[in-house]
Amino acid sequence: MLGSTACYLALALQPQLAAAHEPLGQSADEIIVYGRALDKIGEAKTASEGTVGYSDFEDRPLSRSGELVEVIPGAVATQHSGEGKANQYFLRGFNLDHGTDFSASVDGVPVNLRTHGHGQGYLDLNFVIPELVERVDYRKGPYSAQDGDFSSAGSARYQTRDELDENFIELTGGEFDYFRGVVGVSQKLSDTTSLLLGGEFQSYDGPWVLDQDLEKFNGLAKLIHIGSKSRSELTATYYESEWTATDQVPLRAVESNMIDRFGFIDDDLGGDTQRASLAFQTSIYENDGSETDINLYFVDYDLSLFSNFTYFLNDPVNGDEFEQLDSRQYFGGSVKHSRNLASKLDFRTGVEFRQDNINDVGLFNTADRNRLSTVRRDDVTERSGALWGELEYSLTETFRVNGGLRGDYFEADVDAVSLPQNSGESDDTLVSPSLGLAWQVRPELELYANYGQGFHSNDVRGTTISVDPVSLEDVEQVPLLVKSEGQEVGLRFEKGPFRASLAAFYLELDSELVFVGDAGTTEANDASERLGVEGSLFWLPTDWLVLDLGGAYTDANFVGVGPDDKIPGAVESVLSGGALMKFDRLAVNARLRHFGSAPLIEDNSVRSEPTTLVNLSAHYDIQNITFGLELLNAFDAEDSDISYLFESQLSSEASPIEDIHFHPVEPRQVRASIRYRF
């Protein structure tokens, strides 16, 4: 039966959910809870928010950690520069680059990095060990006062496990010298205290002509204490990675047989990164039902990244290779309090603080990974604080109204080491309201209407800049905070083992951050608007079959720029789905991921090709051993993970050529695993 092999979605932090809702899929001795099967009617504030639990993705074939974002319906994670670098994300018609306008936290620690050496809002989830993730709670759009910077398109909160059902060690091997080992151990230290330990090592050359030489290590330690009226956890993580990258390559070089489809132009690309964190969380429960949550964190982070987008366009002798550097420590915390003010009135409020000490962020011209000159080098301190509050009132048993208000204050000091004219101070304040209605038309059907404002911050170096560091010409400064405004209507249907949601949304952004090929970074651009629709289905037709499907279509445009108003890289359509079959010992999973064509230039004259991938997996249990087999890119699609259009110049060319530059998806490959549970 299903219950003999499926893992739990732990509900230790949600006893009210466990009591109020009978879980789906129940055997005589086990309760199986899929996060996407949890009842949301009467609790959710929008049609597009949701929860994903470990049972939803434990048997899902994942080629890399960043694909954990794809458990969110409508989200896509791609890669174009080696697996040690943050993924490229797409959601609701946004080319989110490496995290702009999509925020994520892990165990309460914000992951997005502002004023980052590579890109604003840089979101690297490679330090997450998928087997240790318990749940993912996500929201889309700027409709919650609890979501701040980088959350206009959406947000995700990853929570790791408190303890494991069984300790395990797993080894995986595959083609192209793929190897991964992961271990997880949890131990009761007393009746009230437990310890979780996890570790991961991965090495991988990949299908590239130039070996990737990836070496990655992850570690996690989590101490949990449960008191009579409190719960506390102390979590430490460490991550390091080193890799050689095959970046996107010009289409003309492949079509002329100058290089293979998996070939390279510059063999010095790639980098190394490290991340260490320490976080403390505690929740205090009062007799009146109120709850106070306290969160503190400290993160130490470093990245050195080598790229070359234009080859020999700017420097015909040494080439256009460059290094992006980021070294920082950031720390902060939050306090959240929730209580019932009356029988039908719930109140939540919170305060947040964060400071980034970015002691070295820079851009350097390089050759063979040796620095030739400094383009820009800075020492930056960036601070922010926020205060928010939310009220929810039940006008009737079937009609709820909620409202929120958030205030943010940012300030920064920029010491432009390489060009003192660009030093300075900046600050900004923004107030973001939100309002929502929820009407339960029938027990199985609820309708929603939402309005909200949000924002993303800009790189603070752009708020104090006076002269371009290359041309030394005067340049305009950008605002520190950029407002977004959105509306959404939708519905949620829940009946028996069937779940469905549908939402239509409109989102305006005062300034779009877009990718600039010749600089290898993003820059502030014109205002934009997006109109879209998305839906998701989740169904357990039998006790051995789980089906899910999600799709979205978005029309994204710049505002007030004339007919050439398309946003480069804004994927218009996304479709994902899967089927999971689970029996006593066997689990079989099939996953489809499709993201459609996107404009590569504002006049829409050049577009990317759509990408469709199918991944398959099977797992078989024999006592305390599980054998696994994954077939990635089962139909060996020769599609692209990412495509850009910009000018570049090869060493054999006399002048620049505008061309599509693409990074191919990896070919079909097989990976086998063995897990021992103890």
C-alpha positions in Angstrom: 0.0 0.0 0.0 0.9 3.6 -0.3 1.5 4.0 3.4 4.3 1.5 3.5 6.7 3.6 1.5 5.7 7.3 1.6 7.3 9.8 3.9 5.5 12.1 6.2 5.0 15.8 5.9 5.8 16.6 9.5 3.0 18.7 11.2 4.8 19.3 14.5 4.5 23.1 14.0 0.9 22.9 12.8 -1.1 20.8 15.3 -4.2 22.8 14.4 -4.0 21.6 10.8 -3.5 18.0 11.9 -6.5 18.2 14.1 -8.8 20.2 11.8 -8.2 18.3 8.6 -8.2 14.6 7.9 -5.1 13.9 5.8 -5.5 12.3 2.4 -4.2 8.8 1.8 -4.5 6.8 5.1 -3.6 3.3 5.9 -4.2 1.3 9.1 -1.0 2.3 10.7 0.3 5.3 8.9 -0.9 8.8 7.9 0.4 10.1 4.6 0.3 13.8 4.1 1.2 15.4 0.8 1.7 19.2 1.2 -0.3 20.0 -1.9 -3.2 17.9 -0.6 -3.6 20.0 2.6 -6.9 21.8 2.9 -6.4 25.6 2.2 -10.0 26.7 1.9 -10.7 28.9 4.9 -7.0 29.6 5.5 -5.4 30.7 2.3 -5.5 34.4 1.5 -4.9 34.1 -2.2 -5.6 31.5 -4.9 -1.9 31.2 -5.7 -0.3 30.4 -2.4 0.4 26.9 -1.3 2.5 24.3 0.6 4.7 21.6 -0.8 5.9 18.8 1.5 8.7 16.3 1.3 6.3 13.6 0.2 5.5 15.7 -2.9 9.1 15.6 -4.2 11.0 12.8 -2.4 10.8 10.5 -5.4 11.0 13.3 -8.0 14.1 13.2 -10.2 16.2 16.3 -9.5 19.3 17.0 -11.6 20.4 19.8 -9.3 19.4 21.5 -6.0 18.1 24.6 -7.6 15.3 22.6 -9.1 13.7 22.7 -5.7 12.2 26.0 -6.9 10.3 24.0 -9.5 8.1 22.3 -6.8 6.3 25.7 -6.9 3.7 25.5 -9.8 4.7 27.8 -12.6 8.4 28.2 -11.6 11.4 27.2 -13.7 15.0 27.0 -12.7 17.7 26.8 -15.5 21.5 27.0 -15.5 24.0 28.6 -17.9 27.3 28.9 -16.1 28.1 25.8 -14.1 26.5 24.2 -11.1 28.3 26.2 -8.5 26.6 29.3 -9.6 23.0 30.3 -8.6 20.3 29.1 -11.0 18.4 31.3 -13.4 14.8 31.6 -12.3 11.6 32.3 -14.2 8.1 32.9 -12.7 5.0 34.9 -13.8 6.6 36.3 -16.9 9.8 37.4 -15.1 13.3 36.5 -16.2 14.3 36.7 -12.6 18.0 36.4 -13.4 19.5 34.8 -10.3 16.8 36.0 -7.9 15.6 39.5 -8.5 11.8 39.8 -7.6 11.7 36.3 -6.1 12.8 35.9 -2.5 13.6 32.8 -0.5 14.5 31.9 3.0 15.8 28.7 4.6 15.0 28.1 8.3 14.2 31.8 8.6 17.5 33.0 7.0 17.0 35.2 4.0 19.1 33.9 1.1 18.9 36.7 -1.5 22.0 38.9 -1.6 21.6 42.6 -2.3 24.3 44.7 -3.9 25.9 41.5 -5.1 28.9 41.2 -7.2 27.1 39.3 -10.0 23.5 40.3 -9.8 21.0 42.1 -7.6 19.1 39.7 -5.3 21.5 36.8 -6.1 19.8 33.6 -4.9 22.0 30.6 -4.5 20.2 27.5 -3.2 23.0 25.1 -3.8 23.7 24.8 -0.1 20.3 23.1 0.5 20.3 19.3 0.9 17.0 18.2 -0.7 16.6 15.1 1.5 16.6 17.3 4.6 13.8 19.7 3.4 10.6 19.1 5.2 8.3 21.7 3.5 8.2 24.7 1.2 5.6 27.4 1.8 5.2 29.8 -1.2 3.3 32.9 -2.0 3.0 34.7 -5.4 2.6 38.4 -5.9 2.9 41.4 -3.4 -0.1 40.5 -1.3 1.4 39.8 2.1 2.9 42.4 4.4 5.2 39.7 5.7 7.1 39.6 2.4 9.7 42.4 1.8 12.5 42.9 -0.7 12.6 40.8 -3.9 9.1 39.4 -3.4 7.1 41.0 -6.2 6.8 37.9 -8.3 6.8 35.5 -5.4 8.5 34.1 -2.2 9.4 30.7 -0.8 10.1 29.7 2.7 12.1 26.4 3.0 12.0 24.6 6.3 14.4 21.7 7.1 13.4 18.7 9.1 13.5 18.4 12.8 14.2 14.7 12.8 14.2 11.8 10.3 11.9 8.8 10.3 15.1 6.7 9.7 18.8 7.6 9.5 20.2 7.0 6.0 23.2 7.1 3.8 22.9 7.3 0.1 25.3 7.0 -2.8 24.5 8.0 -6.4 26.6 7.5 -9.5 26.0 8.3 -13.2 27.3 9.2 -16.6 29.8 11.9 -17.1 31.6 11.1 -13.9 28.6 12.0 -11.7 29.0 11.1 -8.0 27.0 12.2 -5.0 27.0 11.0 -1.4 24.5 12.2 1.2 24.0 11.2 4.8 21.3 12.1 7.4 21.3 11.2 11.1 18.9 12.3 13.8 19.3 11.5 17.5 17.2 12.0 20.5 19.4 13.6 23.2 16.6 13.6 25.8 12.8 13.7 25.9 12.8 17.3 24.9 16.0 17.7 22.8 17.1 16.2 19.5 19.9 16.7 17.0 19.9 16.4 13.2 23.1 16.1 11.2 23.4 16.0 7.4 26.2 16.1 4.9 26.5 16.0 1.1 29.4 15.6 -1.3 29.1 15.9 -5.1 31.5 15.7 -8.0 30.6 16.0 -11.6 32.3 16.6 -14.9 29.2 16.9 -17.1 28.8 16.3 -20.8 30.9 19.4 -21.7 34.0 19.2 -23.9 35.6 21.1 -21.0 35.2 19.1 -17.8 33.2 20.9 -15.2 35.4 19.5 -12.4 32.6 20.3 -9.9 33.4 19.6 -6.3 30.7 20.5 -3.8 30.3 20.0 0.0 27.4 20.7 2.2 26.9 20.3 5.9 24.1 20.9 8.3 23.7 20.6 12.1 20.4 21.4 13.8 19.6 21.2 17.5 16.0 21.3 18.6 14.5 21.7 22.0 10.8 21.4 22.8 9.6 23.0 26.1 6.2 23.0 27.7 5.3 26.2 26.0 8.1 26.8 23.6 10.1 25.4 20.7 13.7 26.4 19.9 16.2 25.4 17.2 19.9 26.3 16.6 21.0 25.6 13.0 24.5 25.7 11.5 25.3 25.2 7.8 28.4 25.2 5.7 28.7 25.0 1.9 31.6 25.3 -0.5 31.9 24.7 -4.2 34.5 24.9 -7.0 33.8 24.5 -10.7 34.8 25.2 -14.3 32.0 26.6 -16.4 31.0 26.2 -20.0 29.0 29.4 -20.4 26.5 30.1 -23.1 28.1 29.9 -26.6 27.4 31.8 -29.9 25.1 29.9 -32.2 27.3 30.8 -35.2 30.2 28.9 -33.7 28.2 25.7 -33.4 26.5 26.0 -36.8 29.9 26.5 -38.5 31.3 23.5 -36.7 33.9 25.6 -35.0 32.9 24.1 -31.7 30.7 21.2 -30.5 27.3 21.9 -29.1 28.7 21.2 -25.7 32.0 23.1 -26.5 33.5 26.3 -25.2 35.1 29.5 -26.2 37.0 30.5 -23.1 38.4 27.7 -20.9 39.0 29.8 -17.8 35.5 30.4 -16.7 33.9 29.2 -13.5 34.7 30.0 -9.9 34.5 29.1 -6.3 32.1 30.0 -3.5 31.7 29.5 0.3 28.8 30.1 2.7 28.5 29.5 6.4 25.5 30.4 8.6 24.3 30.2 12.1 20.7 30.7 13.0 18.5 30.7 16.1 14.7 30.4 16.2 12.4 30.2 19.1 8.6 30.1 19.3 6.8 30.9 22.6 3.2 29.8 23.0 0.8 31.5 25.5 -2.3 30.0 27.2 -4.5 32.5 25.3 -3.4 31.1 22.0 -1.0 33.9 21.1 2.5 33.1 19.7 5.7 35.0 19.5 8.5 33.9 17.1 12.1 35.2 17.4 14.6 34.7 14.7 18.3 35.6 14.6 21.0 34.8 12.0 24.5 35.4 10.9 26.0 34.5 7.4 29.5 34.6 6.1 29.7 34.5 2.3 32.3 34.6 -0.5 32.2 34.3 -4.3 34.8 34.6 -7.1 33.2 34.2 -10.5 34.9 34.3 -13.9 32.9 35.0 -17.1 33.3 36.1 -20.7 30.2 37.0 -22.6 31.7 38.9 -25.6 35.0 37.1 -26.0 37.2 39.7 -27.9 34.9 42.5 -28.5 36.4 45.0 -26.1 40.0 43.7 -25.9 41.2 42.0 -29.0 44.5 41.1 -27.4 43.6 39.8 -23.9 40.0 39.0 -24.5 36.9 40.2 -22.5 37.2 37.8 -19.5 36.3 39.3 -16.2 36.0 38.4 -12.5 33.1 39.3 -10.2 34.0 39.3 -6.5 31.7 39.4 -3.5 32.9 38.9 0.1 30.4 39.8 2.9 29.0 39.0 6.3 25.3 39.8 6.9 23.3 39.4 10.0 19.8 40.3 11.3 16.7 39.1 12.9 13.0 39.4 13.3 10.2 39.2 15.9 6.7 38.1 14.9 3.7 38.1 17.2 0.2 36.7 16.4 -2.9 36.6 18.5 -6.7 36.6 18.4 -8.0 40.1 19.3 -11.6 38.8 19.2 -13.4 35.7 18.2 -13.4 36.7 14.6 -10.4 38.9 14.5 -6.8 37.7 14.1 -3.8 40.0 14.3 -0.1 39.5 13.3 2.7 42.0 13.6 6.4 41.9 13.1 9.7 43.8 13.0 12.8 43.0 11.0 16.4 44.1 10.8 19.3 43.3 8.5 22.8 44.6 7.9 25.1 43.6 5.1 28.8 44.3 5.6 30.1 43.9 2.0 33.8 44.5 2.6 34.8 43.7 -0.9 32.6 43.7 -4.0 34.3 44.3 -7.3 34.6 43.8 -11.1 38.0 43.1 -12.7 39.3 42.6 -16.2 41.2 39.3 -16.3 43.0 36.9 -18.6 43.7 33.2 -17.6 42.0 34.2 -14.2 44.7 36.7 -13.6 43.6 40.3 -12.9 44.7 42.8 -15.5 42.8 45.9 -14.2 40.1 47.0 -11.9 36.8 48.2 -13.3 35.2 48.9 -10.0 35.9 47.9 -6.3 33.8 49.0 -3.4 33.3 48.6 0.4 29.6 48.8 1.1 27.5 48.8 4.3 23.7 48.3 3.7 21.1 48.3 6.5 17.4 47.9 6.5 14.5 47.7 8.9 10.9 46.9 8.6 7.7 47.0 10.6 4.5 45.3 9.4 1.1 44.3 10.6 -1.8 42.2 9.3 -5.5 41.9 10.3 -7.9 39.2 9.3 -11.6 39.6 10.1 -14.4 37.0 9.5 -17.4 39.0 8.5 -19.4 35.8 8.3 -18.6 32.1 8.5 -17.9 32.1 4.8 -16.5 35.6 4.1 -13.1 36.9 5.3 -11.3 40.2 4.7 -7.6 40.8 5.4 -5.4 43.8 5.2 -1.8 44.6 5.8 0.6 47.4 6.0 4.4 47.2 5.7 7.0 50.0 6.2 10.6 49.6 5.0 13.6 51.8 5.6 16.9 51.2 3.7 20.2 53.1 4.1 23.7 52.5 2.7 27.2 53.8 2.8 29.3 53.2 -0.4 33.1 53.6 -0.2 34.2 53.5 -3.9 37.8 52.3 -3.4 38.7 52.4 -7.1 36.9 55.6 -8.0 36.1 57.9 -5.0 33.7 60.0 -7.1 31.2 57.2 -6.8 31.3 57.1 -3.0 28.3 58.4 -1.1 25.3 57.7 1.2 21.7 56.9 0.3 18.5 56.1 2.0 14.9 55.4 1.1 11.6 54.6 2.7 8.6 52.8 1.3 5.1 52.0 2.7 3.4 49.0 1.1 -0.4 48.3 1.8 -2.3 45.1 0.9 -5.9 44.0 1.0 -7.6 40.7 0.3 -11.1 39.2 0.2 -12.0 35.5 0.5 -15.5 34.2 0.0 -16.3 30.5 0.5 -19.2 30.0 -1.9 -19.5 26.4 -1.1 -17.6 24.0 1.2 -15.5 23.0 -1.7 -15.1 26.3 -3.5 -13.5 29.6 -2.4 -13.1 32.8 -4.4 -10.3 35.4 -3.8 -9.6 39.0 -4.7 -6.3 40.6 -3.8 -4.5 43.9 -4.1 -1.0 44.7 -2.9 2.2 46.7 -3.2 5.8 45.4 -2.9 9.2 46.3 -4.1 12.8 45.3 -4.9 15.9 47.2 -3.9 18.5 48.3 -6.4 22.2 47.8 -6.1 23.1 50.7 -3.8 26.2 51.4 -5.9 23.8 52.7 -8.5 22.3 55.1 -6.0 25.6 57.0 -5.4 27.3 56.7 -8.7 28.5 59.8 -10.5 30.6 58.6 -13.4 30.8 55.5 -15.4 33.8 53.5 -14.2 34.8 52.6 -17.8 34.0 55.7 -19.9 34.2 58.2 -17.0 31.1 59.9 -18.4 28.5 61.3 -16.1 25.6 58.8 -15.4 22.2 59.1 -13.7 21.6 57.5 -10.3 18.9 55.0 -9.8 16.4 55.0 -6.8 17.2 52.7 -3.9 13.7 51.1 -3.7 11.5 50.3 -6.7 7.8 49.9 -6.1 5.5 47.2 -7.6 1.7 47.0 -7.6 -0.4 44.0 -8.2 -4.0 42.7 -8.4 -5.2 39.1 -8.5 -8.5 37.3 -8.6 -8.8 33.5 -8.4 -10.5 30.5 -7.0 -9.6 27.3 -5.1 -11.5 24.0 -5.4 -11.1 21.2 -3.0 -13.2 18.0 -3.0 -12.1 14.7 -1.7 -8.7 13.9 -3.1 -8.9 16.6 -5.8 -7.3 20.1 -5.5 -7.4 22.8 -8.1 -6.6 26.5 -8.2 -6.9 29.2 -10.9 -5.6 32.8 -10.7 -5.5 35.8 -13.0 -3.0 38.6 -12.1 -1.8 42.0 -13.2 1.5 43.4 -11.9 3.2 46.8 -12.5 6.8 47.4 -11.7 8.3 51.0 -11.6 11.6 49.8 -13.1 12.6 46.5 -14.6 16.0 44.9 -13.9 17.2 43.3 -17.2 20.3 41.4 -18.2 23.0 43.2 -20.2 25.2 40.8 -22.1 28.3 43.0 -22.7 28.5 43.8 -19.0 27.5 40.4 -17.7 25.1 42.0 -15.2 21.7 43.6 -14.8 20.7 47.2 -15.0 17.7 49.2 -14.1 15.4 49.8 -17.1 11.9 51.1 -17.9 8.7 50.4 -16.0 6.9 47.2 -16.9 3.5 45.5 -16.7 2.5 41.8 -16.7 -0.9 40.3 -17.3 -1.2 36.6 -16.8 -3.2 33.5 -15.8 -2.0 30.4 -14.0 -3.6 27.2 -12.7 -2.6 24.0 -10.8 -4.2 20.6 -10.2 -3.4 17.9 -7.7 -5.3 14.6 -7.6 -5.0 11.3 -5.8 -7.4 9.1 -7.9 -6.3 6.0 -6.1 -4.2 5.1 -3.1 -1.2 4.3 -5.4 -1.4 7.2 -7.9 -0.7 10.9 -7.5 -1.1 13.3 -10.4 -0.2 17.0 -10.6 -0.2 19.6 -13.3 0.6 23.3 -13.3 0.6 25.9 -16.1 0.9 29.7 -16.7 0.7 32.2 -19.5 2.0 35.8 -19.1 2.2 38.8 -21.4 5.1 41.0 -20.2 5.8 44.5 -21.7 7.7 47.7 -21.0 5.5 50.7 -20.4 5.6 53.9 -22.4 8.4 53.0 -24.8 6.4 52.6 -28.0 5.8 49.5 -30.1 9.1 47.8 -29.2 8.0 47.0 -25.7 8.8 43.3 -25.2 10.9 42.3 -22.2 13.9 40.2 -23.3 13.9 36.8 -21.6 10.4 37.0 -20.3 9.1 33.5 -20.8 5.4 33.6 -21.8 4.2 30.0 -21.1 5.2 27.4 -18.6 3.8 23.9 -18.1 4.8 21.2 -15.7 3.3 18.0 -14.4 3.9 14.5 -13.2 2.6 11.2 -12.2 3.8 9.3 -9.1 2.9 5.6 -8.7 3.6 4.1 -5.3 3.2 0.5 -4.3 4.4 -1.6 -1.4 8.0 -1.5 -2.5 8.1 0.3 -5.8 7.8 4.0 -6.6 7.8 5.3 -10.2 7.8 9.0 -11.1 7.5 10.7 -14.4 8.0 14.5 -14.7 7.4 16.9 -17.6 8.8 20.5 -17.7 8.1 22.8 -20.6 8.8 26.5 -20.9 7.9 28.3 -24.0 9.4 30.8 -26.4 10.5 34.2 -25.1 11.4 37.5 -26.9 15.2 38.1 -27.0 14.9 41.7 -28.2 12.4 44.4 -27.5 10.9 44.4 -31.1 10.2 40.7 -30.8 12.0 40.0 -34.0 14.2 37.3 -32.5 12.8 34.7 -30.0 14.1 31.8 -28.1 13.0 28.2 -28.9 10.8 26.4 -26.4 12.3 23.8 -24.1 10.7 20.5 -23.1 12.2 17.9 -20.8 11.0 14.6 -19.4 12.6 13.0 -16.4 11.9 9.5 -15.1 12.8 7.7 -11.9 12.1 4.4 -10.1 12.8 3.4 -6.5 12.6 -0.1 -5.1 12.7 -1.1 -1.4 14.2 -4.3 -0.1 14.0 -4.3 3.7 16.1 -1.3 4.8 17.7 -0.7 1.4 16.3 1.4 -1.5 17.6 1.1 -5.0 17.0 4.0 -7.3 17.3 4.7 -11.0 16.9 8.1 -12.8 16.7 8.8 -16.5 17.2 12.5 -17.0 16.1 14.1 -20.3 14.6 10.8 -21.2 13.9 11.7 -24.9 17.3 13.3 -25.3 15.9 16.7 -26.3 18.5 19.1 -27.8 16.9 22.2 -26.4 18.4 25.2 -24.7 18.5 25.9 -21.0 18.9 29.6 -21.6 19.2 31.9 -24.7 20.4 35.5 -25.1 20.8 37.9 -28.0 23.8 40.3 -27.9 26.9 41.3 -29.8 30.1 39.3 -29.4 33.4 39.0 -31.4 35.4 35.8 -31.7 39.2 35.9 -32.1 38.9 35.1 -35.8 36.3 37.9 -36.5 37.1 41.4 -37.6 34.0 43.1 -36.1 31.2 42.3 -33.6 28.3 40.2 -34.6 24.9 40.2 -33.0 23.9 36.6 -32.4 22.0 34.2 -30.2 24.1 32.8 -27.4 22.7 29.7 -25.8 23.5 27.1 -23.1 22.2 23.6 -24.1 20.3 21.3 -21.8 22.3 18.3 -20.7 21.8 15.1 -22.9 20.0 12.0 -21.7 21.8 10.3 -18.9 21.3 7.6 -16.3 22.0 7.8 -12.6 21.7 4.9 -10.1 21.5 5.2 -6.4 21.5 3.0 -3.3 20.2 4.1 0.1 20.7 2.3 3.4 18.4 3.2 6.2 19.3 2.5 9.8 
